[in-house]
Amino acid sequence: MHIIETFVPIMIFLLLVSSAGTKISASLSVLSGFVFFLRDLLRRRFPWYSLGGLGVLLVVIIAVIRTGQAGRVLLPGIGSNGLIFFLCFLSLPFKRPFVAWASYFARHYPLQWYWHPRVRPAYTEVTILWAVFFGCRMVLQILLMKSTNAFLVLVFAFLSGWPSTLAVLIFSYFYGTWRLRNLKGPSSEEFRNGDPPPWDGQKRGF
């Protein structure tokens, strides 16, 4: 339940900014963040979540105040989503899917294992999923850039941030591991050891 401390101040700002204005909504949301912060201190618990929520909240408030346009909050996301979409799209014709590279740098499985004909399709399909997700999110962010509805823009910026990214990562993991089992290729360990078929396959890790 501690994760609520991260979201409540942000949601207060998002709900009030259009009707109450930036100053009032910022004041009330920051105040709520300090309430969570002080509660953590009184309970002798390090305020990880309340500090994280205040940090994200301050970034959003500063972006709105400095630009005067809520849509400018989406600029960093447009750049990062566009880069990931480009890398995913570019990697597919070369049969070196972007998600495989991401997994390689995170898990350090043998690089050639990812290019095995009974392994690569799983990473190719998840890379296509990533390309669609990040591409669609980039397009929606561009369309919302000039919106004058601060509430709509900031809610979209929040929900399309780490909550949706986390959902895609979780789905990618479960789909990827399921697909690897169905492809009946070698596990990364079996590939490393040069084991002949039939293989047990990759049961954990993607």
Contacts in CASP RR format, 6 or more apart in sequence:
PFRMAT RR
TARGET T0000
AUTHOR 0000-0000-0000
METHOD contacts of the structure
MODEL  1
MHIIETFVPIMIFLLLVSSAGTKISASLSVLSGFVFFLRDLLRRRFPWYS
LGGLGVLLVVIIAVIRTGQAGRVLLPGIGSNGLIFFLCFLSLPFKRPFVA
WASYFARHYPLQWYWHPRVRPAYTEVTILWAVFFGCRMVLQILLMKSTNA
FLVLVFAFLSGWPSTLAVLIFSYFYGTWRLRNLKGPSSEEFRNGDPPPWD
GQKRGF
2 48 0 8 1.000
2 49 0 8 1.000
3 49 0 8 1.000
4 49 0 8 1.000
5 33 0 8 1.000
5 36 0 8 1.000
5 40 0 8 1.000
5 47 0 8 1.000
5 49 0 8 1.000
5 50 0 8 1.000
5 53 0 8 1.000
6 49 0 8 1.000
6 50 0 8 1.000
6 52 0 8 1.000
6 53 0 8 1.000
6 56 0 8 1.000
7 53 0 8 1.000
8 32 0 8 1.000
8 33 0 8 1.000
8 36 0 8 1.000
9 29 0 8 1.000
9 30 0 8 1.000
9 32 0 8 1.000
9 33 0 8 1.000
9 36 0 8 1.000
9 53 0 8 1.000
9 54 0 8 1.000
9 57 0 8 1.000
10 29 0 8 1.000
10 53 0 8 1.000
10 56 0 8 1.000
10 57 0 8 1.000
10 60 0 8 1.000
10 158 0 8 1.000
11 158 0 8 1.000
12 25 0 8 1.000
12 28 0 8 1.000
12 29 0 8 1.000
12 32 0 8 1.000
13 25 0 8 1.000
13 26 0 8 1.000
13 28 0 8 1.000
13 29 0 8 1.000
13 57 0 8 1.000
13 60 0 8 1.000
13 61 0 8 1.000
13 154 0 8 1.000
14 151 0 8 1.000
14 154 0 8 1.000
14 155 0 8 1.000
14 158 0 8 1.000
15 25 0 8 1.000
15 151 0 8 1.000
16 24 0 8 1.000
16 25 0 8 1.000
16 28 0 8 1.000
16 29 0 8 1.000
17 25 0 8 1.000
17 26 0 8 1.000
17 64 0 8 1.000
17 70 0 8 1.000
17 150 0 8 1.000
17 151 0 8 1.000
17 154 0 8 1.000
18 149 0 8 1.000
18 150 0 8 1.000
18 151 0 8 1.000
20 28 0 8 1.000
22 61 0 8 1.000
22 64 0 8 1.000
22 65 0 8 1.000
26 61 0 8 1.000
26 65 0 8 1.000
29 57 0 8 1.000
29 61 0 8 1.000
30 54 0 8 1.000
30 57 0 8 1.000
30 58 0 8 1.000
30 61 0 8 1.000
33 50 0 8 1.000
33 53 0 8 1.000
33 54 0 8 1.000
33 57 0 8 1.000
34 54 0 8 1.000
36 47 0 8 1.000
36 49 0 8 1.000
36 50 0 8 1.000
37 47 0 8 1.000
37 50 0 8 1.000
37 51 0 8 1.000
37 54 0 8 1.000
39 50 0 8 1.000
40 46 0 8 1.000
40 47 0 8 1.000
40 49 0 8 1.000
40 50 0 8 1.000
41 47 0 8 1.000
60 73 0 8 1.000
60 154 0 8 1.000
60 157 0 8 1.000
63 72 0 8 1.000
63 73 0 8 1.000
64 70 0 8 1.000
64 73 0 8 1.000
64 150 0 8 1.000
64 154 0 8 1.000
67 73 0 8 1.000
69 146 0 8 1.000
70 147 0 8 1.000
70 149 0 8 1.000
70 150 0 8 1.000
70 153 0 8 1.000
70 154 0 8 1.000
71 144 0 8 1.000
71 145 0 8 1.000
71 146 0 8 1.000
71 147 0 8 1.000
71 153 0 8 1.000
72 145 0 8 1.000
73 153 0 8 1.000
73 154 0 8 1.000
73 157 0 8 1.000
74 141 0 8 1.000
74 142 0 8 1.000
74 144 0 8 1.000
74 145 0 8 1.000
74 153 0 8 1.000
74 156 0 8 1.000
74 157 0 8 1.000
75 145 0 8 1.000
77 138 0 8 1.000
77 141 0 8 1.000
78 138 0 8 1.000
78 141 0 8 1.000
78 142 0 8 1.000
78 145 0 8 1.000
79 138 0 8 1.000
81 134 0 8 1.000
81 135 0 8 1.000
81 137 0 8 1.000
81 138 0 8 1.000
81 141 0 8 1.000
82 134 0 8 1.000
82 135 0 8 1.000
82 138 0 8 1.000
84 98 0 8 1.000
84 130 0 8 1.000
84 134 0 8 1.000
85 131 0 8 1.000
85 134 0 8 1.000
85 135 0 8 1.000
85 138 0 8 1.000
87 98 0 8 1.000
88 97 0 8 1.000
88 98 0 8 1.000
88 99 0 8 1.000
88 127 0 8 1.000
88 128 0 8 1.000
88 130 0 8 1.000
88 131 0 8 1.000
88 134 0 8 1.000
89 131 0 8 1.000
90 98 0 8 1.000
91 97 0 8 1.000
91 98 0 8 1.000
91 101 0 8 1.000
91 127 0 8 1.000
92 124 0 8 1.000
92 127 0 8 1.000
92 128 0 8 1.000
92 131 0 8 1.000
95 115 0 8 1.000
95 120 0 8 1.000
95 124 0 8 1.000
96 115 0 8 1.000
97 114 0 8 1.000
97 120 0 8 1.000
97 123 0 8 1.000
97 124 0 8 1.000
97 126 0 8 1.000
97 127 0 8 1.000
98 127 0 8 1.000
98 130 0 8 1.000
99 123 0 8 1.000
99 126 0 8 1.000
99 127 0 8 1.000
99 130 0 8 1.000
99 172 0 8 1.000
100 114 0 8 1.000
100 115 0 8 1.000
100 120 0 8 1.000
100 123 0 8 1.000
100 127 0 8 1.000
103 109 0 8 1.000
103 114 0 8 1.000
103 123 0 8 1.000
103 206 0 8 1.000
104 111 0 8 1.000
104 114 0 8 1.000
107 188 0 8 1.000
107 205 0 8 1.000
109 188 0 8 1.000
110 188 0 8 1.000
110 191 0 8 1.000
110 192 0 8 1.000
112 191 0 8 1.000
113 119 0 8 1.000
113 186 0 8 1.000
113 188 0 8 1.000
113 191 0 8 1.000
113 192 0 8 1.000
114 120 0 8 1.000
114 123 0 8 1.000
116 185 0 8 1.000
116 186 0 8 1.000
116 191 0 8 1.000
118 183 0 8 1.000
118 184 0 8 1.000
118 185 0 8 1.000
118 186 0 8 1.000
119 180 0 8 1.000
119 183 0 8 1.000
119 185 0 8 1.000
119 186 0 8 1.000
119 191 0 8 1.000
119 202 0 8 1.000
121 179 0 8 1.000
121 183 0 8 1.000
122 176 0 8 1.000
122 179 0 8 1.000
122 180 0 8 1.000
122 183 0 8 1.000
122 206 0 8 1.000
123 176 0 8 1.000
125 175 0 8 1.000
125 176 0 8 1.000
125 179 0 8 1.000
126 172 0 8 1.000
126 175 0 8 1.000
126 176 0 8 1.000
126 179 0 8 1.000
126 206 0 8 1.000
129 168 0 8 1.000
129 171 0 8 1.000
129 172 0 8 1.000
129 175 0 8 1.000
130 168 0 8 1.000
130 172 0 8 1.000
133 164 0 8 1.000
133 168 0 8 1.000
137 160 0 8 1.000
137 164 0 8 1.000
140 156 0 8 1.000
140 160 0 8 1.000
141 156 0 8 1.000
141 160 0 8 1.000
144 152 0 8 1.000
144 153 0 8 1.000
144 156 0 8 1.000
147 153 0 8 1.000
172 206 0 8 1.000
173 205 0 8 1.000
173 206 0 8 1.000
176 206 0 8 1.000
177 202 0 8 1.000
177 203 0 8 1.000
177 204 0 8 1.000
177 205 0 8 1.000
177 206 0 8 1.000
180 201 0 8 1.000
180 202 0 8 1.000
180 206 0 8 1.000
181 201 0 8 1.000
181 202 0 8 1.000
181 203 0 8 1.000
184 198 0 8 1.000
184 199 0 8 1.000
184 201 0 8 1.000
185 197 0 8 1.000
185 199 0 8 1.000
185 201 0 8 1.000
185 202 0 8 1.000
186 194 0 8 1.000
186 195 0 8 1.000
186 197 0 8 1.000
186 199 0 8 1.000
186 201 0 8 1.000
186 202 0 8 1.000
187 199 0 8 1.000
187 200 0 8 1.000
187 201 0 8 1.000
187 202 0 8 1.000
187 203 0 8 1.000
188 202 0 8 1.000
190 199 0 8 1.000
190 200 0 8 1.000
190 201 0 8 1.000
END
